[in-house]
Amino acid sequence: MGITIKTEEDIKKLREGGKLLALVLDELEKEVVPGATTLDVDDRAMELLEQYNLEPIILGYHPTFAPRPYPAATCVSLNEEVVHGIPNETLRTFKEGDVVSIDLVIGYQEMVLDSARTVICGEGNEAAKALVSVTAKALKAAIEAARPGAYVSAIGAAVEASVPKGFGIVEALCGHGVGYSLHEEPQIPNYVQKGVKGALLKPGMVLAIEPMIIYGSKEVFFDEEDGYTVRSEDGNIAAHMEHTVLVTENGPEILTLSPRSGT
């Protein structure tokens, strides 16, 4: 599927679904406490999706890079896991200070929305707090750059400009278009590719913008055993934050913004 412009009816559904996705993620954050498990998060997600009549899009989804369909409703990634941690196969128990990313994709009235958050279990150390803060600022800057008339490369440039030395911007993975399906064009790198502007941003485009930041080197490796989990090569902590964003004539509109926390 190429780049798509969503209709007014599509956008109405995406706004409604985005609010529900934000509410679900608000509740899932509450599961990240010492002694709880990754499975607790996924089980709670399934309960909430049923409650709000939402579809768990990644449950059974088989991307081209993976050897098998994905087995859970959420991705729950801990510490050195950057993304795609499987919550219901290798059960992991949250400990004080863990850095936990929760990624959830929902279907709402045949539209698709994607959002992720990174939180600290308990208080956390200074490195974890710095990482979460830097990633949040990177996401904010990236979204602000998603304006009509700009090119996709402006998003990556905004991420680069917001991330200080000592933190790595993951280049092996990127954001993407979303709305009618999970992965649409354009791809949205979180860094500047030399000589590549990318697509021109136009009103009606819907983007999943998702910086992934490591406290240390940008290098990652893919877990060949489970086929999904992406980890930092140096074993350092990582964070992943994501919103579904509508490009409007007046600038970016975050569709998955939490009314409770403003994130």
Secondary structure, 3 states (H helix, E strand, C coil): CCCCCCCHHHHHHHHHHHHHHHHHHHHHHCCCCCCCEHHHHHHHHHHHHHHCCCEECCCCCCCCCCCCCCCCCEEEEECCEEECCCCCCCCCECCCCCEEEEEEEEEECCEEEEEEEEEECCCCCHHHHHHHHHHHHHHHHHHHCCCCCCECHHHHHHHHHHCCCCCEECCCCCEEECCCCCCEEEEECCCCCCCCCCCECCCCCEEEECCEEECCCCCEEECCCCCCCEEECCCCCEEECEEEEEEECCEEEECCCCCCCCC
